[in-house]
Structure formats: C-alpha cells, structure tokens
Amino acid sequence: MPDTSRTPARRDGYVVAVIGATGNVGREMLNILWERKFPVSKVYALASERSVGAQISFGEDDVLKVLDLAAFDFKGVNLALSSPGAKVSAVHGPRAAAAGCVVIDNTSYFRMDADVPLVVPEVNPAAIARYKKKGIIANPNCSTIQMVVALKPLHDAFKIRRVVVSTYQSTSGAGKSGMDELFNQTKGIYANQAAVLTKSIFTKQIAFNVIPHIDVFLDGGETKEEWKMAAETRKILDPEIKVHANCARVASFVGHAEYINIETEKPITAQAARAALSKAPGIRVVDHHADEGYTTPAEVAGEDDVFISRIRKDSSVENGVSFWCVADNLRKGAALNAVQIAEVLVKEYLNAGR
C-alpha cells in the first residue's frame, strides 16, 4: 500500500507540516500551498488523535493521510503552518521550533509575545527577520489582517492618528462548528423545528441575526476581539495609532466586512485616498457611486485581495476618510497570509542556507 501520509518527494523543495489540517484554515492552507506552487518536497497533515487516518486532498491528485500531532517528530521538517487552536499551539509550536522547524502560527497564542514577529507581508515583511529568536512567526487576527493591508498605504501617505472600525464577521471565523450552527438554525427556522435553534457556539441565535459580541468580555466592556484589533494594529503598523474597534458576528458563512474611519495628520481627500489604495499591493478598489458599485463578502469568497469600496470624506473631522473593506477571512485573513509569510521566509532567509 502506498504511503499517503505525505506528498511524493521533490529534491528542490521544503518539508512542510500543516498543523490542524482538518479544520477550515488547515484545509485552506493545503489548497493555497498547491495553488501557489509552493516548493514542497513533502507535506504532512497533522491533527488531533481523533482525526488520525482521515484523508485530505492536496492538489488534484495527491491524498494525505492525517497523522497524530502529539506523536509527530518535527525533526527534518523545515516549516509548519499551524492553526490548531491557541492551547494546542502553546504546546506544539515550541516543540516544533526546538526541532529546527520554523512555525508560522495562526492562533492568538504568540501574537503579542515581544520575541515573536507579527506579520502581514504587504505591511511589515522586514519583521520576518526576527523569527530566529524563537523560531516562530505569528499570523494576526483575521479582522486585523485585512484592515492593516488597507491602512498601510494611507498611513505611509497621510500618517494615520486614529482609527474607528466596525466589523461584520462571518461564522467561519468561529470554525466549522460556527458555520454548522448557522446552517442548522437556518434550516430549523424554515422547517419550523424549534429544537434545531440550540445554541452551542454563539451566545445568541445567529440565524437571521447580528451578535455584537466576539470572544470574551474584558474589563471596561470591550471584547477580546476588539482588543486584539487595536493591540495587533499597533504592533504591526505603528505603536502610536489609536484604534477603537466594534466587532459583530453576522449570519454569513465566509467573508468579513469592515467599515473603517481614519483620521490623519496630513490633509486627505477621498480622491487622494483612492489613488493611494489603488496602487497598493494586495488591494483591489471597486468604488463606483452607483448601484452595485461596491463589493460584498459574498463576492470575495475564494479571492486573495482585500477589496475597498465606498471611499468618502469624513466631514466629522478635519482630516479624515471612511471606506468599506471586505476580504475572504479564511484566505487572506488566515491561510493565504501564512503561506505568503512562508514565501518570503524561504526566498529571503531559509534559501540562503541551502
């Protein structure tokens, strides 16, 4: 019987492990590695013991057999793309790094560690150089990633002083179980089955609803999701930027949307903001002041760019604009960003030692 735990070997590639391979983000990591022709010689799919033996597609022809993360030896693995949950990353991220594997972690566990770079390649790629301290690079929160991609060209041109953001985040941000809860509740409402409206992932009914609550509440009334957006933006972009976030969960499956207001030190107009955004990497501006002249989350599923619409002057401040920002949270908000970090890592750092 052929070994399906890994891809066929290529001498010119890297040995890659995907941790949490059976989850939404893990599967997307595998898809994107293949789509972007990342130079792999072997790929291992790792997950918890209950998933061992499951099979996951890699590309058009290869099938990977899921291996037990807890029993896996990372010796000889060059890179790990990790999205298993913070508690699991806390154990296995350092274990992989100690074996010489560079870990790109998508969980919240390492993001605010001063010795771990928090990276969005379009924004702060030079920070990747600090990976050697712990052998770990952190992927930011999904809602932070798309926002800082949009903020970067505006900050460079006009110096942002303050950001107010309101998010509309899909259920896939809470994992497959969150998507299942939306699906089952929606089906139950249409079928008049009250029992299907059981809540296990979200604090309120999510079907046909909006919930102004993501993650736990902190002192002062903000949620941890709102705190993350502010703290991560300052670490990635500029420690002096003030950020106020309002985060809500909405009844959609994939794609996060954000309304973003910025106040700048230098004078800014909608036209100047549009020009700066249009030239920036990873951004697609769709901004026509007409019906259908904007982009919605349903339209960006499977897309890699951050889409910007509704750019207009904010007349409540002297120098300010507001805009609508949408992205696929499973791709640019998670898996794609991790693979882009890996691409920079192998090109600028790991390849030098081969």
N, C-alpha and C positions, 0 to 999 in steps of 0.2 A: 504493500500500500504506500503511495507517495506521501512525503511529509508535507502536510498542508498548514503547518504552524507558521510558515514563513514564505516569503516570495522566493522565486528562483534567484540564485546568486548572480550578481554582476560585479566584476572586479573593480570597476571605476566608481562605485557608489559608496554610500554610507549605510551602516546598520542602524535601523530606526525602530524604536518601540513606541507603540501608541497605547497609553495607559488610560483605561476607561473606554476601551474600543467599542463596547456595545451600546454606549449612550449616544444621544443626539450629536453631541460635539465630537466624540471619538469617531463615529462613523463619517462625519463630515471631514475630519482631519484625513482619514484614509482616502476619501474621494478627492480631496484637493491635492494631496501628495501625488496622486496618479494624474489628475488633470494637468497639473503644472510641471509634470515630468521631473519631479524632484529626484536627484540622483541617489537612488537607493540600491544597495546590494541585497539587503534582507529587510523585511518588515515583520515585526512581531506584534500580534494583537493581544493585549493583556487586559484582564478584568478580574472581578472577584471570583471566588471559588464556585459560586452558583452558576456562573456563565461558562465555566470550563467545558471545552468540547464543542461549543457553538461555532458555527461557521459564518464568516463575514466576507463579503466580496471586496476584492481590491482590484480596481480596474475592470477591464472587460472579461478577462479570462481567469485571473487568479482568485483562489479562495483561501482565506486564512482561518486556521483553527485557533480558537481563543485559548490562551494559556493562563495559568493561575498567577496573578500578580505577586501574591505573598511568597510563592516558591520560586519566582523567576530570578535568575542570576544575571545582573546587568553587565558583568564583565564582558568586554568586547563590543558593547553597544555604544555607538557614537552619540546618538541623540534620542531623547524621549520627549514626545509630545504628550502632555499629561492633562486629563480632565476627569478625575475620578471623584471629586468632592474634596473639600478642604482637609477633613480629618485623615483621609487616606493619603493625600499629598504630603501631609506633615510627617508621615511615617516613611513613605516610599520615595519621595523626592530626594531627601538627603541620602538615603540608601543607594539610590541610583547614582547620584553625584559622587559619592565616595568610591564607586567602582569605576569612575572616569567617564561617566556618561553625562553630557550636558542636558539639563532638564529645562524644557520650556513649559511652564505650568500655567494652566488656565484657571485655577481656583483662586480664591481670595487669600489663601494662607500666607503667601510670601510677598504680597504686593507692597505692603508698607514696611518691609524689612529694609533698613538702610543699606544693607550689603547686597541687596538683590535689585538689579535694574528692572524697571517697569517700562515696557517698550511698546510703542506704536511706530513701525518703520517709517511711515510718512512724516512723523513728527520728531522723534528723537533717536534715530538709528545709532548715533555715536555712543549712546548709553550701553549698547550691547557689549562694548569692550570691557565693562566691569563684571562680566559673567564669571570670570576666573576666581573671584572672591569666594563664592560658594558653589559654583558650577550650576547655578540656577538662574533662569530669566523668567520674570513674571509677565503674564498676559493681563492687561487691565480688564475691568468690568466691561461687559458688552455695551452698556449705555455710555460709558466714558469713552470707549474707543471711537465710536462714530462722531461724538461731539468734538474730541480734540483734533481729529482729522480736519473737521470744518473750522475749528478755531485757529489752527496753526497759521494759515496764510493771512488771516485777519490780524492775528497778534503780531506777526512779522511786519505787516504794513502799517498798522494803526495803534499798536500796543493796547491790548485789552486790559481794562481796570476791573471790570465786574461782569459776571455772567449770571443770568437768571434762566433756568431751564426747566421746562415741564415735559415729562416723558410719558409716552403711551406704549407700554411694553407688552409684547405678545406672551402667550402662555408657554411657548417653547423656552423662554428664559428660565422657567421653573422645571425644565426637563420634560422627558416623555410623559411622565405621570401628570404634569400640568396640562399638557395637550390632551391627554386622555380624559381628564376631568372636564375640560371644556366640551369635548366631543360627547361624552356620556350625558352631561347635563343638558346640552342642546337637544340631543336625541330624546331624552326623558321629557323635556318640555313639549316637544312636538307630539310625542306618543302619550302625553298625559300620564306619565309614570312618576309620581312624586318621589318614589324610593330612589330613583336614579339621581336625584338632586343632592345626594350625600356629598358633604364637603370633607376632603382629607388633605388637599394641598393648599387651597386658598381659604382665607378666613371668612369670606362671604361667597355667595353664589357668583360664579364667574360668567356663566352663560348669559348673554344679553345684558351685560353689566360692566361697570368700571369700578375698580377697587383702589382707593388712594392709599395703598399700603403694600410695600415690598420689603421683605426682610424684617428684622426685629426693630422695635422702637427703642430709641436711646434717650438719655436724659436731655431734656429740652424739647422733646416732641418730634424730632426728626427721626426718620428710619435709617437703618444702616445703609440701605441702598443710596439714600440721599447723601449721607456722609461720605460714602465711597466716591461718588461722582466729584465731590468737592476736593477731598484729600488726594485722589489719584490725579486729577487735573493739575493740581499744584505740583505734585511730584514729577509729572511728565513734562509739563509745559512751562510753568513759571510759579514759584512759591508765593509770589505777591498777588496773584489773581484772586479776587473774591468770587466765590461761587455759591449760589443758592439754588438748590435742586428740589423739585417736587416730582415724585415718582408714582406712577399709577400703572396697574395691570389692567389690560383691556382684553376683550373677548375676540382675539385673533390668534392664529396658530404660529405664524412666522413673520418677523419683521418688527423692528422697533421704530417708533417715530418720536421726534422731539421738536418742541417749539423753543427756540433759543433767542434770547435777547442779550445783546452785548453793549457795554458802554466802554468807549475808548478814550485814550488820552489825546490822540490826534483827531482832527476833523475827519469824518467819514460820511459818505453818501451811499445810497443803495447802489448806484451805478459803480462806484469805486469798489464796494464790497463784492459786487457781482464779477467785476473784472479780476479781482484777486482770487476769488474762489474758482473761476473758470480756468485759471492757469495752474491750479494746484494739483499735485498727483493724488490719485485715488478718489477724486471728486468729479461728479457729473452734475452740472447745473441744468435743471429743467424749470425755467421760470418765465412763463408766459402769462400775462394778466388776462386770462380768458378761461372759459370752461375747459377742464381737462388740461390746463397748462401747468400742472404740478404733478408730483409723483407721490404715490401712496405705498404703504407697506406691502399690500397685495401684489404690487407690480415689481418689487425688488427681490422677491424670493429667488434664490439662485444667482443673484448678481453679486459682483465683488466690490463695486464702487459704493461710496456714500453719496446719496442724491440730495441736492439742495434745491428748494423752491421757495416761493413767497418771500423773496428778499425785499425788504422795505424799510424806510426810515422809521426809527422810533422817536417820535416827537416829544416823548415824556422826559428825555434827557438831552443835553446839548449835543453830545456826540454819541450816537447810538443807532444800531440797526437790529432788526429781528429777521429770523428766517426759519423755515421748516426743513428738518433734516431726517431722512429715513435711510435705513440700511437693513440688510439681512443679518440678524443677530447671531445666527449660527455660523455664518461665513465670516464677514469682516468683523463682526462682534465677538468672534471666538476662534474658530478653526483656521480661517484664512490668515488672520493676524499672526497666529502661532507659526504657520508654515512660512509666512513672509519673514518672520524673525529667523527661522531656520535657514532660509535662503541667504540672508545677509551673513549669518553666522558662518556658513560653510564657504561663502565667497571671500569674506574679509578676514576670517580668523582661523577656522579649522583647516581650510585648504592649504594654508601656509605651512602647516606641519606635516603634510602628506608627502 
